[in-house]
Amino acid sequence: MLGYLEKMKKEQEMEKRKDTTKKVAVGLGVGTALGAVAGVLLAPKSGKETREDIANKTKSAVEDGKKLVSEAKDELENKVKSTEQNVQEKVEEVKEEAEELIEDTKKALDEKSKNV
Protein backbone atom coordinates (compact mmCIF):
# COMPACT_ATOMS: atom_id res chain seq x y z
CA MET A 1 0.00 0.00 0.00
CA LEU A 2 2.84 2.39 0.86
CA GLY A 3 4.53 1.59 -2.42
CA TYR A 4 1.37 2.50 -4.30
CA LEU A 5 1.03 5.80 -2.42
CA GLU A 6 4.68 6.67 -3.09
CA LYS A 7 4.20 5.85 -6.75
CA MET A 8 1.12 8.08 -6.95
CA LYS A 9 2.98 10.91 -5.21
CA LYS A 10 5.88 10.64 -7.66
CA GLU A 11 3.46 10.66 -10.59
CA GLN A 12 1.77 13.80 -9.24
CA GLU A 13 5.14 15.49 -8.78
CA MET A 14 6.11 14.56 -12.34
CA GLU A 15 2.84 16.01 -13.67
CA LYS A 16 3.48 19.24 -11.74
CA ARG A 17 6.97 19.47 -13.25
CA LYS A 18 5.59 18.89 -16.75
CA ASP A 19 2.90 21.51 -16.19
CA THR A 20 5.46 24.01 -14.91
CA THR A 21 7.75 23.31 -17.85
CA LYS A 22 4.87 23.87 -20.28
CA LYS A 23 3.95 27.14 -18.60
CA VAL A 24 7.54 28.37 -18.72
CA ALA A 25 7.85 27.42 -22.39
CA VAL A 26 4.60 29.16 -23.29
CA GLY A 27 5.60 32.22 -21.30
CA LEU A 28 8.99 32.31 -22.97
CA GLY A 29 7.40 32.01 -26.42
CA VAL A 30 4.82 34.71 -25.74
CA GLY A 31 7.45 36.99 -24.23
CA THR A 32 9.74 36.53 -27.21
CA ALA A 33 6.92 37.25 -29.66
CA LEU A 34 5.82 40.34 -27.76
CA GLY A 35 9.40 41.56 -27.50
CA ALA A 36 9.91 41.13 -31.23
CA VAL A 37 6.69 42.98 -32.05
CA ALA A 38 7.52 45.77 -29.62
CA GLY A 39 11.03 46.04 -31.03
CA VAL A 40 9.73 46.34 -34.58
CA LEU A 41 6.97 48.79 -33.69
CA LEU A 42 9.10 50.97 -31.44
CA ALA A 43 12.17 51.02 -33.65
CA PRO A 44 13.08 54.45 -34.98
CA LYS A 45 12.14 53.64 -38.57
CA SER A 46 9.60 55.01 -40.97
CA GLY A 47 6.25 53.34 -41.32
CA LYS A 48 7.23 51.97 -44.70
CA GLU A 49 10.44 50.39 -43.33
CA THR A 50 8.54 48.97 -40.39
CA ARG A 51 5.91 47.41 -42.67
CA GLU A 52 8.68 45.97 -44.85
CA ASP A 53 10.37 44.52 -41.76
CA ILE A 54 7.10 42.96 -40.62
CA ALA A 55 6.46 41.54 -44.09
CA ASN A 56 9.99 40.13 -44.31
CA LYS A 57 9.84 38.58 -40.85
CA THR A 58 6.43 37.09 -41.65
CA LYS A 59 7.72 35.62 -44.91
CA SER A 60 10.75 34.24 -43.09
CA ALA A 61 8.57 32.70 -40.38
CA VAL A 62 6.29 31.12 -43.01
CA GLU A 63 9.30 29.72 -44.90
CA ASP A 64 10.75 28.33 -41.67
CA GLY A 65 7.39 26.77 -40.84
CA LYS A 66 7.15 25.18 -44.29
CA LYS A 67 10.67 23.83 -43.91
CA LEU A 68 9.88 22.32 -40.51
CA VAL A 69 6.68 20.74 -41.84
CA SER A 70 8.56 19.33 -44.84
CA GLU A 71 11.28 17.88 -42.62
CA ALA A 72 8.70 16.37 -40.28
CA LYS A 73 6.85 14.90 -43.27
CA ASP A 74 10.05 13.37 -44.66
CA GLU A 75 10.95 11.92 -41.27
CA LEU A 76 7.47 10.47 -40.84
CA GLU A 77 7.56 8.95 -44.33
CA ASN A 78 10.93 7.36 -43.55
CA LYS A 79 9.60 5.93 -40.31
CA VAL A 80 6.52 4.56 -42.07
CA LYS A 81 8.67 2.89 -44.74
CA SER A 82 10.97 1.44 -42.09
CA THR A 83 8.01 0.16 -40.09
CA GLU A 84 6.44 -1.37 -43.18
CA GLN A 85 9.70 -3.13 -43.98
CA ASN A 86 10.04 -4.41 -40.41
CA VAL A 87 6.45 -5.68 -40.41
CA GLN A 88 6.96 -7.41 -43.77
CA GLU A 89 10.13 -9.09 -42.45
CA LYS A 90 8.30 -10.28 -39.34
CA VAL A 91 5.42 -11.61 -41.47
CA GLU A 92 7.89 -13.58 -43.56
CA GLU A 93 9.59 -14.96 -40.43
CA VAL A 94 6.27 -16.03 -38.93
CA LYS A 95 5.19 -17.56 -42.25
CA GLU A 96 8.40 -19.60 -42.45
CA GLU A 97 8.07 -20.73 -38.84
CA ALA A 98 4.45 -21.72 -39.44
CA GLU A 99 5.40 -23.71 -42.54
CA GLU A 100 8.13 -25.51 -40.60
CA LEU A 101 5.70 -26.25 -37.79
CA ILE A 102 3.14 -27.62 -40.26
CA GLU A 103 5.80 -29.78 -41.92
CA ASP A 104 7.01 -31.09 -38.54
CA THR A 105 3.43 -31.83 -37.51
CA LYS A 106 2.79 -33.74 -40.75
CA LYS A 107 5.93 -35.81 -40.23
CA ALA A 108 4.95 -36.58 -36.66
CA LEU A 109 1.46 -37.62 -37.75
CA ASP A 110 2.86 -39.81 -40.52
CA GLU A 111 5.18 -41.54 -38.05
CA LYS A 112 2.30 -42.04 -35.58
CA SER A 113 0.05 -43.50 -38.29
CA LYS A 114 2.81 -45.91 -39.40
CA ASN A 115 3.20 -47.11 -35.81
CA VAL A 116 -0.49 -47.74 -35.36
MDAnalysis code that builds the backbone (N, CA, C; Angstrom):
import MDAnalysis as mda
import numpy as np

u = mda.Universe.empty(348, n_residues=116, atom_resindex=np.repeat(np.arange(116), 3), trajectory=True)
u.add_TopologyAttr("name", ["N", "CA", "C"] * 116)
u.add_TopologyAttr("resid", np.arange(1, 117))
u.add_TopologyAttr("resname", ["MET", "LEU", "GLY", "TYR", "LEU", "GLU", "LYS", "MET", "LYS", "LYS", "GLU", "GLN", "GLU", "MET", "GLU", "LYS", "ARG", "LYS", "ASP", "THR", "THR", "LYS", "LYS", "VAL", "ALA", "VAL", "GLY", "LEU", "GLY", "VAL", "GLY", "THR", "ALA", "LEU", "GLY", "ALA", "VAL", "ALA", "GLY", "VAL", "LEU", "LEU", "ALA", "PRO", "LYS", "SER", "GLY", "LYS", "GLU", "THR", "ARG", "GLU", "ASP", "ILE", "ALA", "ASN", "LYS", "THR", "LYS", "SER", "ALA", "VAL", "GLU", "ASP", "GLY", "LYS", "LYS", "LEU", "VAL", "SER", "GLU", "ALA", "LYS", "ASP", "GLU", "LEU", "GLU", "ASN", "LYS", "VAL", "LYS", "SER", "THR", "GLU", "GLN", "ASN", "VAL", "GLN", "GLU", "LYS", "VAL", "GLU", "GLU", "VAL", "LYS", "GLU", "GLU", "ALA", "GLU", "GLU", "LEU", "ILE", "GLU", "ASP", "THR", "LYS", "LYS", "ALA", "LEU", "ASP", "GLU", "LYS", "SER", "LYS", "ASN", "VAL"])
u.atoms.positions = np.array([
    [0.832, -1.192, 0.000],
    [0.000, 0.000, 0.000],
    [0.872, 1.249, 0.000],
    [1.946, 1.232, 0.813],
    [2.836, 2.389, 0.861],
    [3.533, 2.591, -0.476],
    [3.895, 1.498, -1.117],
    [4.534, 1.592, -2.425],
    [3.624, 2.257, -3.442],
    [2.346, 1.916, -3.378],
    [1.374, 2.498, -4.298],
    [1.238, 3.997, -4.047],
    [1.168, 4.387, -2.755],
    [1.029, 5.805, -2.421],
    [2.264, 6.591, -2.853],
    [3.447, 6.000, -2.666],
    [4.676, 6.669, -3.086],
    [4.699, 6.831, -4.607],
    [4.249, 5.801, -5.295],
    [4.203, 5.852, -6.755],
    [3.250, 6.957, -7.215],
    [2.094, 7.046, -6.592],
    [1.116, 8.075, -6.949],
    [1.687, 9.471, -6.676],
    [2.387, 9.617, -5.558],
    [2.981, 10.912, -5.208],
    [4.032, 11.308, -6.239],
    [4.860, 10.353, -6.654],
    [5.880, 10.638, -7.659],
    [5.236, 11.026, -8.989],
    [4.158, 10.348, -9.355],
    [3.462, 10.664, -10.595],
    [2.883, 12.081, -10.549],
    [2.320, 12.451, -9.379],
    [1.769, 13.797, -9.239],
    [2.876, 14.846, -9.337],
    [4.022, 14.566, -8.709],
    [5.144, 15.492, -8.782],
    [5.634, 15.634, -10.221],
    [5.672, 14.528, -10.950],
    [6.111, 14.563, -12.343],
    [5.135, 15.391, -13.182],
    [3.838, 15.218, -12.934],
    [2.837, 16.005, -13.665],
    [2.992, 17.484, -13.362],
    [3.268, 17.837, -12.100],
    [3.481, 19.239, -11.740],
    [4.687, 19.803, -12.470],
    [5.764, 19.016, -12.552],
    [6.967, 19.473, -13.251],
    [6.676, 19.699, -14.732],
    [5.943, 18.747, -15.337],
    [5.593, 18.891, -16.750],
    [4.754, 20.136, -16.970],
    [3.781, 20.344, -16.077],
    [2.902, 21.506, -16.192],
    [3.702, 22.799, -16.057],
    [4.614, 22.830, -15.103],
    [5.455, 24.007, -14.908],
    [6.330, 24.251, -16.127],
    [6.901, 23.187, -16.668],
    [7.747, 23.314, -17.854],
    [6.945, 23.863, -19.026],
    [5.730, 23.369, -19.201],
    [4.874, 23.865, -20.277],
    [4.579, 25.350, -20.097],
    [4.259, 25.736, -18.865],
    [3.946, 27.139, -18.595],
    [5.149, 28.030, -18.882],
    [6.337, 27.594, -18.472],
    [7.544, 28.369, -18.722],
    [7.795, 28.491, -20.222],
    [7.630, 27.395, -20.945],
    [7.852, 27.416, -22.392],
    [6.861, 28.345, -23.089],
    [5.603, 28.280, -22.697],
    [4.595, 29.156, -23.293],
    [4.908, 30.609, -22.951],
    [5.253, 30.864, -21.717],
    [5.599, 32.224, -21.303],
    [6.793, 32.759, -22.066],
    [7.792, 31.917, -22.234],
    [8.986, 32.311, -22.974],
    [8.634, 32.621, -24.427],
    [7.816, 31.782, -25.034],
    [7.402, 32.010, -26.424],
    [6.599, 33.291, -26.579],
    [5.648, 33.500, -25.684],
    [4.822, 34.709, -25.740],
    [5.683, 35.942, -25.501],
    [6.572, 35.868, -24.524],
    [7.450, 36.993, -24.232],
    [8.353, 37.330, -25.406],
    [8.881, 36.309, -26.051],
    [9.737, 36.526, -27.213],
    [8.958, 37.183, -28.340],
    [7.747, 36.680, -28.595],
    [6.920, 37.248, -29.659],
    [6.568, 38.699, -29.362],
    [6.165, 38.966, -28.127],
    [5.823, 40.342, -27.757],
    [7.034, 41.257, -27.842],
    [8.168, 40.764, -27.424],
    [9.397, 41.561, -27.505],
    [9.760, 41.884, -28.942],
    [9.606, 40.903, -29.824],
    [9.911, 41.130, -31.234],
    [8.963, 42.161, -31.835],
    [7.672, 42.021, -31.539],
    [6.687, 42.976, -32.051],
    [6.966, 44.366, -31.503],
    [7.225, 44.456, -30.211],
    [7.516, 45.767, -29.616],
    [8.782, 46.371, -30.219],
    [9.786, 45.551, -30.436],
    [11.026, 46.043, -31.025],
    [10.806, 46.575, -32.427],
    [10.007, 45.887, -33.212],
    [9.728, 46.344, -34.579],
    [8.899, 47.618, -34.558],
    [7.871, 47.642, -33.717],
    [6.973, 48.791, -33.690],
    [7.609, 50.031, -33.061],
    [8.500, 49.825, -32.126],
    [9.102, 50.967, -31.437],
    [10.445, 51.392, -32.025],
    [10.891, 50.679, -33.036],
    [12.168, 51.016, -33.653],
    [12.052, 52.372, -34.358],
    [13.129, 53.130, -34.345],
    [13.077, 54.452, -34.982],
    [13.206, 54.349, -36.507],
    [12.173, 53.791, -37.129],
    [12.139, 53.641, -38.574],
    [10.855, 54.261, -39.085],
    [10.830, 54.491, -40.377],
    [9.602, 55.009, -40.970],
    [8.556, 53.910, -41.019],
    [7.339, 54.312, -41.237],
    [6.252, 53.338, -41.317],
    [6.470, 52.348, -42.446],
    [6.988, 52.835, -43.556],
    [7.233, 51.972, -44.700],
    [8.286, 50.922, -44.355],
    [9.378, 51.339, -43.716],
    [10.436, 50.394, -43.329],
    [9.914, 49.380, -42.317],
    [9.103, 49.865, -41.397],
    [8.541, 48.970, -40.386],
    [7.634, 47.932, -41.036],
    [6.798, 48.348, -41.968],
    [5.914, 47.407, -42.667],
    [6.732, 46.393, -43.468],
    [7.812, 46.881, -44.101],
    [8.683, 45.969, -44.846],
    [9.331, 44.951, -43.912],
    [9.776, 45.437, -42.742],
    [10.372, 44.521, -41.756],
    [9.361, 43.469, -41.316],
    [8.144, 43.906, -41.046],
    [7.098, 42.964, -40.615],
    [6.822, 41.961, -41.723],
    [6.719, 42.440, -42.966],
    [6.457, 41.545, -44.091],
    [7.598, 40.544, -44.254],
    [8.830, 41.022, -44.161],
    [9.993, 40.131, -44.308],
    [10.056, 39.099, -43.195],
    [9.807, 39.520, -41.977],
    [9.840, 38.582, -40.848],
    [8.706, 37.564, -40.968],
    [7.559, 38.012, -41.451],
    [6.433, 37.094, -41.647],
    [6.769, 36.065, -42.716],
    [7.332, 36.543, -43.844],
    [7.722, 35.617, -44.909],
    [8.752, 34.619, -44.404],
    [9.706, 35.114, -43.641],
    [10.749, 34.245, -43.094],
    [10.151, 33.196, -42.163],
    [9.211, 33.635, -41.311],
    [8.568, 32.699, -40.383],
    [7.765, 31.645, -41.138],
    [7.074, 32.069, -42.204],
    [6.288, 31.123, -43.012],
    [7.222, 30.122, -43.689],
    [8.335, 30.612, -44.247],
    [9.296, 29.718, -44.897],
    [9.885, 28.722, -43.895],
    [10.224, 29.230, -42.707],
    [10.750, 28.332, -41.673],
    [9.718, 27.285, -41.286],
    [8.464, 27.704, -41.167],
    [7.395, 26.766, -40.837],
    [7.223, 25.702, -41.909],
    [7.268, 26.131, -43.179],
    [7.154, 25.176, -44.287],
    [8.306, 24.184, -44.261],
    [9.499, 24.703, -43.968],
    [10.671, 23.831, -43.913],
    [10.526, 22.800, -42.799],
    [10.071, 23.243, -41.635],
    [9.876, 22.319, -40.511],
    [8.827, 21.258, -40.835],
    [7.734, 21.686, -41.472],
    [6.679, 20.741, -41.840],
    [7.212, 19.730, -42.852],
    [7.986, 20.227, -43.824],
    [8.555, 19.333, -44.835],
    [9.501, 18.319, -44.203],
    [10.350, 18.791, -43.298],
    [11.277, 17.882, -42.619],
    [10.532, 16.853, -41.787],
    [9.492, 17.299, -41.087],
    [8.700, 16.369, -40.275],
    [8.006, 15.347, -41.164],
    [7.508, 15.800, -42.321],
    [6.848, 14.896, -43.268],
    [7.832, 13.855, -43.776],
    [9.030, 14.304, -44.165],
    [10.047, 13.372, -44.658],
    [10.421, 12.349, -43.588],
    [10.588, 12.822, -42.368],
    [10.955, 11.919, -41.274],
    [9.840, 10.903, -41.022],
    [8.609, 11.371, -41.053],
    [7.471, 10.470, -40.840],
    [7.382, 9.441, -41.966],
    [7.588, 9.883, -43.202],
    [7.560, 8.949, -44.327],
    [8.648, 7.891, -44.181],
    [9.840, 8.315, -43.759],
    [10.934, 7.356, -43.553],
    [10.585, 6.352, -42.461],
    [9.974, 6.826, -41.394],
    [9.597, 5.927, -40.307],
    [8.518, 4.947, -40.762],
    [7.578, 5.433, -41.569],
    [6.516, 4.556, -42.073],
    [7.123, 3.468, -42.957],
    [8.028, 3.867, -43.863],
    [8.673, 2.885, -44.744],
    [9.451, 1.857, -43.931],
    [10.182, 2.340, -42.930],
    [10.970, 1.444, -42.087],
    [10.056, 0.477, -41.338],
    [8.955, 1.000, -40.822],
    [8.014, 0.156, -40.088],
    [7.377, -0.870, -41.013],
    [7.010, -0.436, -42.222],
    [6.436, -1.373, -43.182],
    [7.416, -2.496, -43.501],
    [8.679, -2.128, -43.676],
    [9.695, -3.129, -43.981],
    [9.861, -4.099, -42.809],
    [9.903, -3.559, -41.590],
    [10.041, -4.414, -40.411],
    [8.856, -5.355, -40.272],
    [7.660, -4.843, -40.514],
    [6.453, -5.681, -40.415],
    [6.503, -6.779, -41.469],
    [6.891, -6.414, -42.695],
    [6.965, -7.414, -43.768],
    [7.968, -8.508, -43.419],
    [9.119, -8.107, -42.854],
    [10.128, -9.090, -42.453],
    [9.581, -10.022, -41.379],
    [8.868, -9.461, -40.415],
    [8.297, -10.283, -39.343],
    [7.240, -11.233, -39.898],
    [6.437, -10.751, -40.846],
    [5.419, -11.607, -41.466],
    [6.089, -12.782, -42.156],
    [7.162, -12.511, -42.880],
    [7.887, -13.584, -43.564],
    [8.458, -14.579, -42.552],
    [9.030, -14.078, -41.466],
    [9.585, -14.962, -40.429],
    [8.501, -15.862, -39.850],
    [7.367, -15.261, -39.523],
    [6.269, -16.034, -38.932],
    [5.749, -17.053, -39.935],
    [5.667, -16.642, -41.205],
    [5.190, -17.556, -42.246],
    [6.122, -18.764, -42.357],
    [7.431, -18.503, -42.367],
    [8.400, -19.596, -42.454],
    [8.311, -20.518, -41.238],
    [8.190, -19.914, -40.053],
    [8.071, -20.728, -38.842],
    [6.795, -21.563, -38.873],
    [5.709, -20.985, -39.360],
    [4.445, -21.717, -39.440],
    [4.563, -22.878, -40.424],
    [5.215, -22.634, -41.555],
    [5.401, -23.706, -42.542],
    [6.246, -24.835, -41.968],
    [7.294, -24.478, -41.235],
    [8.127, -25.506, -40.597],
    [7.330, -26.297, -39.571],
    [6.523, -25.595, -38.800],
    [5.697, -26.253, -37.786],
    [4.687, -27.199, -38.448],
    [4.098, -26.768, -39.527],
    [3.143, -27.617, -40.255],
    [3.855, -28.856, -40.787],
    [5.031, -28.654, -41.368],
    [5.795, -29.781, -41.916],
    [6.185, -30.758, -40.810],
    [6.646, -30.227, -39.669],
    [7.013, -31.089, -38.542],
    [5.807, -31.860, -38.021],
    [4.658, -31.182, -37.975],
    [3.431, -31.833, -37.507],
    [3.010, -32.945, -38.464],
    [3.118, -32.712, -39.763],
    [2.785, -33.737, -40.753],
    [3.695, -34.954, -40.591],
    [4.987, -34.695, -40.414],
    [5.933, -35.811, -40.233],
    [5.595, -36.613, -38.990],
    [5.284, -35.897, -37.911],
    [4.953, -36.581, -36.659],
    [3.683, -37.411, -36.820],
    [2.690, -36.881, -37.522],
    [1.456, -37.621, -37.747],
    [1.698, -38.838, -38.642],
    [2.542, -38.681, -39.659],
    [2.865, -39.809, -40.524],
    [3.532, -40.927, -39.735],
    [4.468, -40.552, -38.861],
    [5.183, -41.544, -38.049],
    [4.217, -42.251, -37.091],
    [3.288, -41.464, -36.515],
    [2.299, -42.037, -35.582],
    [1.389, -43.014, -36.330],
    [0.979, -42.640, -37.536],
    [0.053, -43.503, -38.287],
    [0.760, -44.771, -38.754],
    [2.069, -44.716, -39.009],
    [2.814, -45.912, -39.395],
    [2.949, -46.857, -38.208],
    [3.050, -46.309, -37.029],
    [3.198, -47.112, -35.813],
    [1.892, -47.728, -35.349],
    [0.797, -47.236, -35.825],
    [-0.490, -47.737, -35.358],
    [-0.893, -48.961, -36.047],
])
